[in-house]
């Protein structure tokens, strides 16, 4: 039986209290009962320390617990496994705490680079890589391009006239349940660079809201003339209606001549939108604020 994480957390708290007093008594709650069961399994005699209502802890008991942990190659008390990757937990001992470990993709993002020929693989227009956010040198890139949809990300190329002013843009998938956490870290770090952050996604309420949430500076969209002809009520899902209030406030705060006003008016007043996969014609960068 491994020492449950709640029992370890409780024991860590007891260890801190024992720095100020010789004994600590805890009522028989779930984590204490977990400690009792673990001690019995490992032949630690609780003797007079235990009764039906409480367990009394002292330095000698914690030393016995730590001796058992050490012999089993398990991290000692006071060493938290929470937030560590499985590999980092392995360095602390043989125990793995999946409930509190860092997800393997917590800092990973999907990035699209210029083609990089590899022996044994057919050449593709873009090279896609799963990378650690911390391994990306942000100063090497002039702009961040955030692509909302995975299928569009696979096909996306920054070789567009609207992006010609950006040398070596960093093209990244926005993420989902697998990569969303890593992209959030990247977006926060990029925001501090004060360089352009371009959102390439759906022309709908959710898409523009996601762009605002990511601190993007521009939307990559078809021209307003093209969108006016092709946007449709079929791409204005009812589940996105609650997000409209925020965009209406954003629209009201824009200067009268701001180019985004026409786009938000089409979206909010005429209730018309379009998925990224249906975009056509010339695309342009539209400032968000």
DRENFI-793534 format. One record per residue: y, x, z of N, C-alpha, C, O in turn; residue in three letters. Coordinates in steps of 0.1 Angstrom, whole numbers, padded with zeros to 4 digits, always signed. Layout:
N
YXZYXZYXZYXZALA ...
***
This chain:
289
-0012+0008+0000+0000+0000+0000+0012+0009+0000+0015+0017+0009UNK +0021+0007-0010+0033+0015-0011+0043+0009+0000+0042-0003+0004UNK +0053+0017+0004+0063+0012+0013+0072+0003+0005+0079+0009-0003UNK +0073-0010+0008+0082-0019+0000+0096-0014+0000+0101-0009+0011UNK +0104-0017-0010+0118-0012-0011+0126-0019+0001+0135-0012+0006UNK +0123-0031+0004+0131-0038+0015+0128-0031+0028+0136-0030+0037UNK +0115-0027+0030+0111-0020+0042+0118-0006+0043+0123-0002+0053UNK +0119+0001+0031+0125+0014+0031+0140+0012+0034+0146+0020+0041UNK +0146+0002+0028+0161+0000+0031+0163-0003+0046+0173+0002+0052UNK +0154-0011+0052+0155-0014+0066+0154-0001+0074+0161+0001+0084UNK +0144+0007+0071+0142+0019+0078+0153+0029+0077+0157+0036+0086UNK +0159+0029+0065+0171+0038+0063+0182+0034+0072+0189+0042+0078UNK +0184+0021+0073+0194+0016+0083+0191+0020+0097+0200+0023+0105UNK +0178+0018+0101+0174+0022+0115+0177+0037+0117+0182+0041+0127UNK +0174+0046+0107+0176+0060+0108+0191+0063+0111+0194+0072+0119UNK +0200+0056+0104+0214+0058+0107+0218+0054+0121+0226+0060+0128UNK +0212+0042+0126+0215+0038+0139+0210+0047+0150+0216+0049+0160UNK +0199+0054+0147+0193+0063+0157+0201+0076+0158+0199+0084+0168UNK +0210+0078+0149+0219+0090+0151+0229+0087+0163+0235+0097+0168UNK +0231+0074+0166+0240+0071+0177+0234+0067+0190+0240+0066+0200UNK +0220+0064+0189+0213+0059+0201+0199+0062+0201+0194+0064+0190UNK +0192+0064+0212+0178+0069+0212+0168+0059+0207+0158+0063+0201UNK +0170+0046+0208+0160+0036+0203+0168+0025+0196+0180+0022+0199UNK +0161+0018+0187+0167+0006+0180+0156-0004+0179+0145-0002+0175UNK +0159-0016+0184+0150-0027+0184+0154-0037+0173+0165-0042+0172UNK +0144-0041+0165+0146-0050+0154+0137-0062+0155+0125-0061+0158UNK +0142-0075+0153+0133-0086+0154+0123-0087+0143+0125-0080+0132UNK +0112-0094+0144+0101-0094+0135+0105-0103+0123+0100-0114+0121UNK +0113-0097+0114+0116-0103+0101+0107-0098+0091+0098-0090+0094UNK +0109-0102+0078+0099-0098+0068+0098-0083+0066+0087-0078+0065UNK +0110-0076+0065+0109-0062+0063+0102-0054+0075+0096-0044+0073UNK +0104-0059+0087+0098-0053+0099+0083-0055+0098+0075-0046+0101UNK +0079-0067+0094+0065-0070+0093+0058-0061+0082+0047-0057+0083UNK +0066-0059+0071+0061-0049+0061+0059-0035+0067+0049-0029+0064UNK +0068-0031+0075+0067-0018+0082+0055-0018+0091+0047-0008+0091UNK +0053-0029+0098+0041-0030+0107+0028-0029+0099+0019-0021+0103UNK +0027-0036+0088+0015-0036+0080+0012-0022+0074+0001-0018+0074UNK +0023-0016+0070+0022-0002+0064+0018+0008+0074+0009+0016+0072UNK +0023+0007+0086+0019+0016+0097+0004+0014+0101-0003+0024+0103UNK +0000+0001+0102-0014-0001+0105-0023+0005+0094-0034+0010+0097UNK -0019+0003+0081-0027+0008+0070-0029+0023+0071-0039+0029+0067UNK -0018+0030+0076-0018+0045+0076-0021+0050+0090-0018+0061+0094UNK -0027+0042+0099-0032+0046+0112-0020+0051+0121-0022+0061+0129UNK -0008+0046+0120+0003+0049+0129+0002+0039+0140+0004+0027+0138UNK +0000+0044+0152-0002+0036+0164+0012+0032+0169+0020+0040+0173UNK +0015+0019+0169+0028+0014+0173+0028+0012+0189+0038+0010+0195UNK +0016+0012+0195+0014+0011+0209+0024+0001+0216+0024-0010+0212UNK +0032+0006+0225+0041-0002+0233+0053-0006+0226+0062-0013+0231UNK +0055+0000+0214+0068-0003+0206+0068-0017+0201+0079-0022+0198UNK +0057-0024+0200+0057-0037+0193+0052-0048+0202+0044-0047+0211UNK +0058-0060+0200+0054-0072+0206+0055-0083+0195+0058-0081+0184UNK +0053-0096+0199+0053-0107+0190+0067-0110+0184+0069-0116+0174UNK +0078-0105+0191+0091-0108+0187+0099-0096+0181+0108-0099+0173UNK +0095-0084+0184+0103-0073+0179+0095-0060+0178+0084-0059+0183UNK +0101-0050+0171+0096-0037+0170+0106-0027+0174+0118-0028+0169UNK +0103-0018+0183+0113-0008+0188+0110+0005+0180+0099+0011+0180UNK +0121+0010+0174+0120+0023+0166+0126+0034+0175+0136+0032+0182UNK +0121+0046+0173+0127+0058+0178+0124+0070+0169+0118+0068+0158UNK +0130+0081+0172+0129+0093+0163+0114+0097+0160+0111+0101+0149UNK +0106+0096+0170+0092+0100+0169+0085+0091+0159+0077+0096+0151UNK +0087+0078+0159+0081+0069+0150+0085+0072+0136+0077+0072+0126UNK +0098+0074+0134+0103+0077+0120+0097+0090+0115+0095+0092+0103UNK +0095+0100+0124+0090+0113+0120+0075+0111+0116+0071+0117+0106UNK +0068+0102+0122+0054+0099+0118+0054+0093+0104+0045+0096+0096UNK +0063+0083+0102+0064+0076+0089+0067+0087+0078+0061+0086+0068UNK +0076+0096+0081+0080+0106+0071+0068+0115+0068+0067+0120+0057UNK +0060+0118+0079+0049+0127+0077+0039+0121+0067+0033+0128+0058UNK +0037+0108+0068+0027+0101+0059+0033+0101+0045+0026+0103+0035UNK +0046+0098+0044+0052+0097+0031+0051+0111+0024+0048+0112+0012UNK +0054+0122+0032+0053+0135+0026+0039+0138+0021+0037+0144+0011UNK +0029+0135+0029+0015+0138+0026+0011+0130+0013+0002+0135+0006UNK +0017+0119+0011+0014+0111-0001+0023+0114-0013+0023+0107-0023UNK +0032+0124-0011+0041+0128-0021+0051+0116-0025+0053+0114-0037UNK +0056+0110-0015+0065+0099-0016+0078+0103-0010+0078+0110+0000UNK +0089+0099-0016+0103+0103-0012+0104+0099+0003+0100+0088+0007UNK +0110+0108+0011+0112+0105+0026+0123+0095+0028+0130+0091+0019UNK +0123+0090+0040+0134+0081+0044+0147+0087+0042+0149+0099+0043UNK +0157+0079+0038+0171+0084+0035+0173+0088+0021+0184+0091+0017UNK +0162+0089+0013+0163+0092-0001+0161+0079-0009+0150+0075-0010UNK +0172+0074-0014+0171+0061-0021+0166+0063-0036+0170+0072-0042UNK +0157+0054-0040+0152+0054-0054+0160+0045-0063+0158+0045-0075UNK +0169+0037-0056+0176+0027-0063+0185+0033-0074+0193+0043-0071UNK +0185+0028-0086+0194+0033-0097+0189+0045-0104+0196+0049-0113UNK +0178+0051-0099+0173+0063-0106+0164+0058-0118+0157+0048-0117UNK +0163+0067-0128+0153+0064-0139+0139+0067-0133+0138+0073-0123UNK +0129+0063-0141+0116+0065-0137+0113+0080-0136+0107+0085-0126UNK +0119+0088-0145+0117+0103-0145+0123+0109-0132+0117+0118-0126UNK +0135+0104-0129+0142+0109-0117+0134+0105-0104+0133+0112-0095UNK +0129+0092-0104+0120+0088-0093+0108+0097-0092+0103+0100-0081UNK +0103+0101-0103+0091+0110-0103+0093+0123-0096+0085+0129-0090UNK +0106+0128-0098+0109+0141-0091+0110+0139-0076+0109+0149-0069UNK +0113+0127-0072+0114+0124-0057+0100+0122-0051+0099+0124-0039UNK +0090+0119-0059+0077+0117-0053+0068+0109-0063+0072+0106-0074UNK +0056+0105-0058+0047+0097-0066+0050+0083-0067+0043+0076-0075UNK +0059+0078-0059+0062+0063-0059+0072+0059-0069+0081+0067-0072UNK +0070+0048-0076+0079+0042-0085+0084+0029-0080+0076+0020-0077UNK +0097+0027-0081+0103+0014-0077+0109+0007-0089+0121+0010-0092UNK +0101+0000-0096+0106-0006-0109+0117-0016-0107+0126-0018-0115UNK +0117-0023-0095+0127-0033-0093+0141-0028-0092+0150-0035-0095UNK +0142-0015-0087+0156-0010-0085+0159+0002-0095+0170+0007-0094UNK +0150+0005-0103+0152+0017-0112+0162+0014-0122+0165+0002-0125UNK +0168+0024-0128+0177+0022-0139+0169+0019-0152+0159+0026-0154UNK +0173+0010-0159+0166+0006-0171+0166+0018-0181+0176+0025-0182UNK +0155+0020-0188+0154+0031-0198+0165+0031-0208+0169+0041-0214UNK +0170+0019-0211+0181+0018-0221+0195+0016-0215+0204+0012-0222UNK +0196+0018-0202+0209+0015-0195+0220+0023-0201+0232+0018-0201UNK +0218+0035-0206+0229+0043-0212+0227+0046-0227+0233+0055-0232UNK +0218+0038-0233+0214+0041-0247+0222+0031-0256+0225+0020-0253UNK +0226+0036-0268+0232+0028-0278+0226+0032-0292+0221+0042-0294UNK +0227+0022-0301+0223+0024-0314+0235+0028-0323+0245+0021-0323UNK +0234+0040-0329+0245+0045-0337+0241+0047-0351+0229+0051-0354UNK +0250+0045-0360+0248+0047-0375+0256+0059-0379+0268+0060-0377UNK +0249+0069-0385+0255+0081-0390+0254+0083-0405+0246+0075-0411UNK +0261+0092-0412+0259+0095-0426+0244+0099-0428+0238+0103-0418UNK +0239+0097-0440+0224+0101-0442+0221+0115-0438+0228+0124-0440UNK +0209+0116-0431+0204+0129-0427+0190+0130-0431+0181+0125-0424UNK +0188+0136-0443+0174+0137-0448+0164+0143-0439+0167+0154-0432UNK +0152+0137-0437+0142+0142-0429+0129+0143-0436+0125+0134-0443UNK +0123+0155-0435+0110+0157-0442+0100+0146-0438+0097+0144-0427UNK +0094+0140-0448+0084+0130-0446+0089+0116-0445+0081+0106-0445UNK +0102+0114-0446+0108+0101-0445+0116+0098-0458+0123+0107-0463UNK +0116+0086-0463+0124+0083-0475+0138+0083-0471+0142+0079-0460UNK +0147+0087-0480+0161+0087-0478+0167+0073-0477+0163+0064-0485UNK +0175+0071-0467+0182+0058-0465+0197+0060-0466+0202+0071-0463UNK +0205+0049-0469+0219+0050-0470+0226+0055-0457+0236+0063-0458UNK +0220+0052-0445+0226+0056-0433+0214+0060-0424+0203+0056-0425UNK +0217+0070-0414+0207+0074-0405+0210+0067-0391+0222+0067-0386UNK +0200+0060-0386+0202+0052-0374+0195+0060-0362+0184+0065-0363UNK +0203+0061-0351+0198+0069-0340+0200+0061-0327+0210+0055-0325UNK +0191+0062-0318+0192+0057-0304+0196+0069-0296+0188+0079-0294UNK +0208+0069-0290+0214+0081-0283+0219+0077-0269+0222+0065-0267UNK +0220+0087-0260+0225+0085-0247+0241+0085-0249+0246+0094-0255UNK +0247+0076-0243+0262+0075-0243+0268+0088-0239+0278+0093-0245UNK +0263+0094-0229+0268+0107-0223+0267+0119-0233+0273+0129-0231UNK +0258+0117-0243+0257+0128-0253+0267+0127-0265+0267+0136-0273UNK +0275+0116-0265+0284+0114-0276+0298+0121-0272+0304+0118-0262UNK +0302+0130-0281+0315+0136-0279+0326+0128-0286+0328+0128-0298UNK +0333+0119-0278+0342+0109-0284+0353+0116-0292+0358+0110-0301UNK +0357+0128-0288+0368+0134-0295+0365+0137-0309+0374+0140-0317UNK +0353+0137-0313+0349+0140-0327+0351+0128-0336+0349+0130-0349UNK +0354+0116-0331+0355+0104-0339+0369+0098-0338+0376+0098-0328UNK +0374+0094-0350+0388+0088-0351+0389+0074-0347+0399+0069-0344UNK +0377+0066-0348+0377+0052-0345+0363+0048-0341+0353+0054-0346UNK +0362+0037-0333+0350+0031-0330+0348+0018-0337+0357+0010-0337UNK +0337+0017-0344+0334+0004-0351+0323-0003-0344+0311+0002-0344UNK +0325-0014-0339+0315-0022-0331+0310-0033-0340+0317-0042-0344UNK +0297-0033-0343+0291-0042-0352+0283-0053-0343+0275-0049-0336UNK +0287-0065-0345+0281-0076-0336+0266-0079-0339+0259-0079-0329UNK +0263-0081-0351+0249-0085-0355+0240-0074-0359+0244-0065-0367UNK +0228-0074-0354+0219-0063-0357+0216-0061-0372+0215-0050-0377UNK +0213-0072-0379+0210-0071-0393+0222-0066-0401+0220-0058-0410UNK +0234-0070-0397+0246-0065-0403+0248-0050-0400+0253-0042-0408UNK +0244-0046-0387+0245-0032-0383+0237-0023-0392+0241-0012-0397UNK +0224-0028-0395+0215-0020-0403+0221-0017-0417+0218-0007-0423UNK +0228-0027-0422+0234-0026-0436+0248-0021-0436+0253-0018-0447UNK +0254-0019-0424+0269-0016-0424+0271-0002-0429+0265+0008-0425UNK +0281+0000-0438+0286+0013-0442+0302+0013-0440+0308+0004-0444UNK +0307+0024-0434+0321+0024-0432+0329+0029-0445+0341+0031-0444UNK +0322+0030-0456+0328+0034-0468+0335+0022-0474+0331+0017-0485UNK +0345+0017-0468+0353+0005-0472+0368+0009-0473+0372+0018-0465UNK +0375+0004-0483+0389+0007-0484+0397+0005-0471+0406+0012-0468UNK +0393-0006-0464+0400-0009-0451+0399+0001-0441+0406+0002-0431UNK +0388+0009-0442+0385+0020-0432+0388+0034-0437+0384+0044-0430UNK +0394+0035-0449+0396+0048-0455+0405+0057-0447+0404+0069-0448UNK +0413+0051-0438+0422+0060-0430+0416+0066-0418+0422+0073-0411UNK +0403+0063-0416+0396+0068-0404+0386+0078-0408+0376+0075-0414UNK +0388+0091-0404+0378+0101-0407+0367+0101-0396+0370+0100-0384UNK +0355+0101-0401+0343+0101-0392+0343+0090-0382+0343+0093-0370UNK +0343+0078-0385+0343+0067-0375+0329+0066-0369+0319+0069-0375UNK +0329+0062-0356+0316+0060-0349+0312+0046-0350+0318+0037-0345UNK +0301+0044-0357+0296+0030-0359+0285+0027-0350+0274+0034-0349UNK +0286+0017-0341+0277+0014-0330+0274-0001-0330+0282-0009-0332UNK +0261-0004-0327+0257-0018-0326+0262-0023-0312+0261-0016-0302UNK +0267-0035-0312+0273-0041-0300+0263-0042-0289+0266-0040-0277UNK +0250-0044-0292+0240-0045-0282+0236-0059-0278+0243-0068-0282UNK +0225-0060-0272+0219-0072-0267+0213-0070-0254+0218-0062-0246UNK +0202-0077-0250+0196-0074-0237+0190-0060-0236+0188-0055-0225UNK +0188-0054-0248+0183-0040-0248+0194-0029-0247+0192-0019-0241UNK +0204-0032-0255+0214-0021-0256+0228-0025-0251+0238-0017-0252UNK +0230-0037-0246+0243-0042-0242+0249-0033-0231+0261-0031-0231UNK +0241-0029-0221+0247-0021-0210+0252-0008-0215+0263-0003-0210UNK +0245-0001-0224+0249+0011-0229+0262+0010-0237+0271+0019-0235UNK +0263-0001-0245+0276-0002-0252+0288-0005-0243+0299+0000-0246UNK +0286-0012-0232+0297-0015-0223+0302-0002-0217+0314+0000-0215UNK +0293+0007-0214+0298+0021-0209+0306+0028-0220+0316+0034-0217UNK +0301+0027-0232+0308+0034-0243+0321+0028-0246+0331+0035-0247UNK +0322+0014-0245+0335+0008-0248+0345+0011-0237+0357+0013-0240UNK +0341+0012-0225+0350+0016-0214+0355+0030-0216+0367+0033-0214UNK +0346+0039-0219+0350+0053-0221+0359+0054-0234+0369+0062-0233UNK +0356+0047-0244+0365+0047-0256+0379+0042-0254+0388+0047-0259UNK +0380+0031-0246+0393+0025-0243+0402+0035-0237+0414+0034-0239UNK +0397+0045-0229+0406+0055-0223+0411+0065-0233+0421+0072-0231UNK +0405+0066-0245+0410+0075-0256+0422+0070-0263+0429+0077-0269UNK +0424+0056-0262+0435+0050-0268+0435+0051-0284+0445+0050-0290UNK +0423+0053-0289+0421+0053-0304+0416+0040-0309+0411+0032-0301UNK +0417+0037-0322+0414+0024-0327+0399+0020-0324+0390+0028-0325UNK +0397+0007-0321+0384+0002-0318+0383-0011-0326+0390-0021-0324UNK +0375-0011-0337+0374-0021-0347+0362-0030-0345+0351-0024-0343UNK +0363-0043-0345+0352-0052-0342+0348-0058-0356+0356-0065-0362UNK +0335-0056-0360+0330-0062-0372+0319-0072-0367+0308-0069-0364UNK +0323-0085-0368+0314-0095-0363+0317-0109-0369+0325-0110-0379UNK +0312-0119-0363+0313-0133-0368+0328-0137-0367+0335-0134-0357UNK +0332-0145-0376+0345-0152-0375+0343-0165-0369+0342-0175-0375UNK +0342-0165-0356+0340-0177-0348+0346-0174-0334+0350-0163-0331UNK +0346-0185-0326+0353-0183-0312+0346-0173-0304+0352-0165-0297UNK +0333-0173-0304+0325-0163-0296+0328-0149-0301+0330-0140-0293UNK +0328-0147-0314+0330-0134-0320+0343-0128-0316+0344-0116-0312UNK +0354-0136-0317+0367-0131-0313+0368-0129-0298+0375-0119-0294UNK +0362-0137-0291+0362-0135-0276+0354-0123-0272+0359-0115-0263UNK +0343-0120-0279+0336-0107-0276+0345-0095-0279+0344-0085-0272UNK +0352-0096-0290+0361-0086-0294+0372-0083-0283+0375-0072-0279UNK +0378-0094-0278+0387-0093-0267+0381-0087-0254+0387-0078-0248UNK +0369-0091-0251+0362-0086-0239+0359-0071-0240+0358-0064-0230UNK +0358-0066-0253+0354-0052-0255+0367-0043-0256+0366-0031-0259UNK +0379-0049-0254+0391-0042-0256+0393-0036-0270+0399-0025-0272UNK +0388-0044-0280+0390-0039-0294+0405-0040-0298+0412-0048-0292UNK +0409-0032-0308+0422-0032-0312+0424-0040-0326+0435-0045-0329UNK +0413-0041-0333+0413-0047-0346+0400-0055-0349+0390-0052-0344UNK +0402-0065-0358+0390-0073-0363+0389-0069-0378+0399-0067-0385UNK +0376-0067-0382+0374-0064-0396+0369-0077-0402+0358-0082-0400UNK +0378-0083-0411+0376-0096-0416+0379-0097-0431+0387-0089-0436UNK +0374-0107-0438+0379-0109-0452+0394-0113-0451+0399-0117-0441UNK +0400-0112-0462+0414-0116-0463+0416-0131-0459+0406-0139-0460UNK +0427-0135-0454+0429-0149-0450+0428-0158-0461+0423-0170-0460UNK +0432-0154-0473+0430-0162-0485+0416-0165-0488+0412-0177-0492UNK +0407-0155-0487+0393-0157-0490+0386-0165-0479+0379-0174-0483UNK +0390-0163-0467+0384-0170-0456+0388-0185-0456+0380-0194-0454UNK +0400-0188-0460+0405-0201-0461+0397-0209-0471+0394-0221-0469UNK +0392-0203-0482+0384-0209-0492+0369-0211-0488+0362-0220-0492UNK +0365-0201-0479+0350-0201-0477+0346-0204-0463+0334-0207-0460UNK +0355-0204-0453+0351-0207-0439+0347-0222-0439+0353-0230-0447UNK +0338-0226-0430+0333-0239-0430+0331-0245-0416+0328-0237-0407UNK +0332-0258-0414+0329-0264-0401+0315-0262-0397+0311-0264-0385UNK +0306-0259-0406+0292-0256-0402+0290-0244-0393+0280-0243-0386UNK +0300-0235-0393+0299-0223-0385+0309-0224-0373+0315-0214-0369UNK +0310-0236-0367+0318-0238-0355+0309-0246-0345+0310-0258-0343UNK +0299-0238-0339+0290-0245-0330+0296-0251-0317+0306-0245-0312UNK +0291-0262-0313+0297-0269-0302+0296-0261-0289+0305-0263-0280UNK +0285-0253-0288+0284-0245-0275+0295-0235-0273+0297-0229-0262UNK +0303-0233-0284+0314-0223-0283+0327-0230-0279+0337-0223-0277UNK +0328-0243-0279+0340-0250-0276+0347-0245-0262+0359-0244-0262UNK +0339-0243-0252+0345-0239-0239+0353-0226-0240+0362-0224-0232UNK +0351-0218-0250+0358-0205-0252+0371-0207-0259+0379-0197-0260UNK +0374-0218-0265+0386-0220-0273+0398-0219-0265+0409-0215-0270UNK +0398-0223-0252+0410-0223-0244+0416-0209-0243+0428-0207-0244UNK +0407-0199-0241+0412-0186-0240+0419-0181-0253+0429-0175-0253UNK +0413-0185-0265+0419-0180-0277+0432-0188-0280+0441-0182-0287UNK +0433-0200-0276+0445-0207-0277+0457-0201-0269+0468-0200-0274UNK +0453-0196-0258+0463-0188-0250+0467-0176-0257+0479-0172-0257UNK +0457-0169-0263+0460-0156-0270+0469-0159-0282+0478-0152-0285UNK +0466-0170-0289+0474-0174-0301+0488-0177-0297+0498-0173-0304UNK +0490-0184-0286+0503-0188-0281+0512-0175-0278+0524-0176-0279UNK +0505-0164-0274+0512-0152-0269+0516-0143-0281+0523-0133-0279UNK +0510-0146-0293+0513-0137-0304+0526-0139-0310+0531-0151-0310UNK +0533-0129-0315+0546-0131-0322+0544-0140-0334+0533-0141-0340UNK +0555-0146-0338+0554-0156-0349+0549-0151-0362+0543-0158-0370UNK +0552-0138-0365+0548-0132-0378+0535-0124-0377+0531-0117-0387UNK +0528-0125-0366+0516-0117-0364+0505-0122-0374+0503-0134-0375UNK +0498-0113-0381+0488-0117-0391+0476-0124-0385+0469-0131-0392UNK +0473-0122-0372+0462-0128-0366+0464-0143-0364+0454-0151-0363UNK +0477-0148-0364+0480-0162-0362+0473-0171-0372+0468-0181-0369UNK +0473-0167-0385+0467-0175-0395+0452-0176-0393+0446-0187-0395UNK +0446-0165-0389+0431-0165-0387+0428-0175-0375+0419-0183-0376UNK +0435-0173-0364+0432-0182-0352+0435-0196-0355+0429-0205-0350UNK +0446-0199-0363+0449-0213-0367+0438-0219-0375+0434-0230-0373UNK +0432-0211-0384+0421-0216-0392+0409-0218-0383+0401-0228-0385UNK +0407-0210-0374+0395-0211-0365+0397-0223-0355+0388-0230-0352UNK +0409-0224-0349+0411-0233-0338+0416-0247-0342+0412-0257-0337UNK +0426-0247-0351+0432-0260-0355+0424-0266-0367+0422-0279-0367UNK +0419-0258-0376+0411-0264-0387+0396-0264-0384+0388-0270-0392UNK +0392-0258-0373+0378-0258-0368+0369-0253-0379+0359-0260-0382UNK +0372-0241-0384+0364-0236-0395+0361-0221-0391+0369-0214-0387UNK +0348-0217-0394+0344-0203-0391+0334-0198-0401+0331-0206-0411UNK +0329-0186-0400+0320-0180-0409+0312-0169-0402+0318-0160-0396UNK +0299-0169-0404+0291-0158-0399+0294-0145-0406+0297-0145-0418UNK +0292-0134-0400+0294-0121-0406+0286-0119-0418+0290-0113-0428UNK +0274-0124-0418+0264-0122-0429+0269-0129-0442+0265-0126-0453UNK +0278-0139-0441+0283-0146-0452+0297-0141-0457+0302-0146-0467UNK +0302-0130-0451+0315-0125-0456+0314-0120-0470+0303-0115-0475UNK +0325-0121-0477+0326-0116-0491+0340-0112-0494+0349-0114-0486UNK +0342-0108-0506+0356-0104-0510+0360-0091-0503+0352-0084-0498UNK +0373-0089-0504+0379-0077-0497+0380-0079-0482+0384-0090-0478UNK +0377-0069-0475+0379-0070-0460+0391-0062-0456+0394-0052-0462UNK +0397-0066-0445+0409-0059-0440+0408-0058-0425+0401-0065-0418UNK +0416-0049-0419+0417-0047-0405+0429-0055-0400+0440-0053-0404UNK +0426-0064-0391+0436-0073-0385+0438-0070-0370+0428-0070-0363UNK +0450-0066-0367+0453-0063-0353+0450-0075-0344+0453-0086-0347UNK +0445-0072-0332+0442-0083-0322+0454-0087-0314+0455-0098-0309UNK +0463-0077-0312+0475-0081-0304+0487-0074-0310+0498-0075-0304UNK 
***
